[in-house]
């Protein structure tokens, strides 16, 4: 599961950087690299970033446990 956690985190970083570029410079790096928003590869990347966000949101507690970040209650 750690590999899936890492993949999801990497995709979220890519998505965050892409949105930062869009917000600051009106430049969509994913669309620029893969030929536009409607290109199949770009749409797959956008979809994977979105799925990664859902995965991370749903798995927060489990990820904390797997990575040893769960706080013990005193």
Secondary structure, DSSP 8 states (H G I E B T S, - for coil): -HHHHHHHHHHHHHHHHHHHHHHHHS--HHHHHHTSTTSHHHHHHHHHHHHHHHHHHHTHHHHHHHHT------
